[in-house]
Amino acid sequence: MLEKHGLISKWWADDTTCPLKSHYQFYRLVMLALERDGHFVLLYDERNPTFVFQDGDGTHDWLWLNLGRQCRNRVHAVTMQSVWKAAMALPEHKAWATQFGAKYGLLKT
């Protein structure tokens, strides 16, 4: 399935460490989404340095750049902060979004 969905890039063959060793769950979930003809969305906290885009040096960059080109348009990353801001802008979501923001330190004091 890795080959079928273009998850194996040239990098996999050139590196001595298998990406599945450290990122098995990521690739497993991406594969599931693609196998079901869907999209994979990584929801992450922008304050987490693991997923900060760092011009090729962050884990986000590493995971993204090492996906095969044919599946990149079906793998996405969204910050929980952007989801929270969108929810706060809609009156019907204000109650839960306020609680969510307080729980995760997103509300400005």
C-alpha positions as a printed NumPy array, in Angstrom:
array([[  0.   ,   0.   ,   0.   ],
       [  2.904,   2.379,   0.6  ],
       [  3.878,   2.133,  -3.065],
       [  0.276,   2.125,  -4.301],
       [ -0.397,   5.524,  -2.735],
       [  2.965,   7.09 ,  -3.476],
       [  4.054,   7.235,   0.144],
       [  7.489,   5.907,  -0.665],
       [  9.727,   8.619,  -2.017],
       [ 13.277,   8.412,  -3.352],
       [ 14.438,   9.449,   0.11 ],
       [ 13.239,   6.137,   1.596],
       [ 15.611,   4.188,  -0.631],
       [ 18.549,   6.531,   0.013],
       [ 18.347,   6.692,   3.814],
       [ 19.708,   4.075,   6.212],
       [ 16.863,   4.606,   8.717],
       [ 13.352,   3.504,   7.834],
       [ 10.859,   6.381,   8.365],
       [  8.375,   3.893,   9.785],
       [ 10.657,   3.397,  12.769],
       [  9.835,   6.83 ,  14.2  ],
       [  6.685,   7.843,  12.327],
       [  4.758,   4.608,  11.937],
       [  1.443,   6.01 ,  13.228],
       [  1.591,   9.001,  10.847],
       [  2.135,   6.828,   7.786],
       [ -0.414,   4.266,   8.964],
       [ -3.134,   6.922,   9.271],
       [ -2.184,   8.556,   5.962],
       [ -2.379,   5.15 ,   4.272],
       [ -5.809,   4.48 ,   5.759],
       [ -7.152,   7.815,   4.532],
       [ -5.761,   7.307,   1.034],
       [ -6.944,   3.701,   0.834],
       [-10.47 ,   4.912,   1.583],
       [-10.128,   7.613,  -1.092],
       [-10.046,  10.333,   1.544],
       [ -7.731,  13.005,   2.869],
       [ -5.498,  13.014,   5.933],
       [ -5.558,  16.131,   8.108],
       [ -2.987,  16.581,  10.845],
       [ -4.436,  18.832,  13.556],
       [ -1.593,  20.228,  15.637],
       [ -0.721,  22.935,  18.149],
       [  1.374,  25.671,  16.501],
       [  3.231,  26.105,  19.803],
       [  4.627,  22.576,  19.505],
       [  8.127,  22.91 ,  17.991],
       [  7.841,  19.428,  16.473],
       [  5.439,  20.695,  13.826],
       [  6.812,  24.176,  13.22 ],
       [  7.679,  24.801,   9.59 ],
       [ 11.398,  25.571,   9.634],
       [ 12.424,  25.739,   5.985],
       [ 13.289,  22.073,   5.746],
       [ 14.47 ,  21.431,   9.298],
       [ 11.26 ,  20.824,  11.256],
       [  9.455,  17.5  ,  11.6  ],
       [  6.504,  18.994,   9.671],
       [  8.859,  19.747,   6.786],
       [ 10.481,  16.338,   7.036],
       [  7.187,  14.449,   6.938],
       [  5.809,  16.607,   4.127],
       [  8.902,  16.549,   1.935],
       [  9.243,  12.797,   2.245],
       [  5.737,  12.027,   1.072],
       [  5.539,  10.914,  -2.522],
       [  4.417,  13.73 ,  -4.828],
       [  1.255,  11.921,  -5.918],
       [ -0.275,  11.965,  -2.427],
       [  0.755,  15.431,  -1.185],
       [ -2.496,  17.035,  -2.36 ],
       [ -4.421,  14.701,  -0.027],
       [ -2.337,  15.267,   3.109],
       [ -2.941,  18.51 ,   5.003],
       [ -1.916,  20.213,   8.25 ],
       [ -4.131,  22.582,  10.236],
       [ -3.363,  24.276,  13.524],
       [ -5.813,  23.96 ,  16.378],
       [ -5.401,  27.725,  16.775],
       [ -6.839,  28.351,  13.299],
       [ -9.783,  26.03 ,  13.987],
       [-10.367,  27.752,  17.331],
       [-10.265,  31.254,  15.786],
       [-12.77 ,  30.219,  13.119],
       [-15.057,  28.711,  15.765],
       [-14.838,  31.834,  17.938],
       [-16.017,  33.924,  14.985],
       [-19.291,  31.972,  14.764],
       [-21.92 ,  32.632,  17.446],
       [-23.186,  29.028,  17.356],
       [-19.727,  27.745,  18.363],
       [-18.758,  30.445,  20.858],
       [-19.67 ,  28.41 ,  23.995],
       [-17.538,  25.338,  23.299],
       [-14.801,  27.387,  21.626],
       [-14.472,  29.582,  24.724],
       [-14.11 ,  26.494,  26.939],
       [-11.64 ,  24.974,  24.487],
       [ -9.63 ,  28.209,  24.405],
       [ -9.508,  28.386,  28.205],
       [ -8.459,  24.747,  28.518],
       [ -5.593,  25.075,  26.02 ],
       [ -4.408,  28.559,  26.929],
       [ -5.675,  30.277,  23.779],
       [ -7.704,  33.028,  25.447],
       [ -5.883,  36.312,  25.942],
       [ -6.101,  37.607,  29.485]])
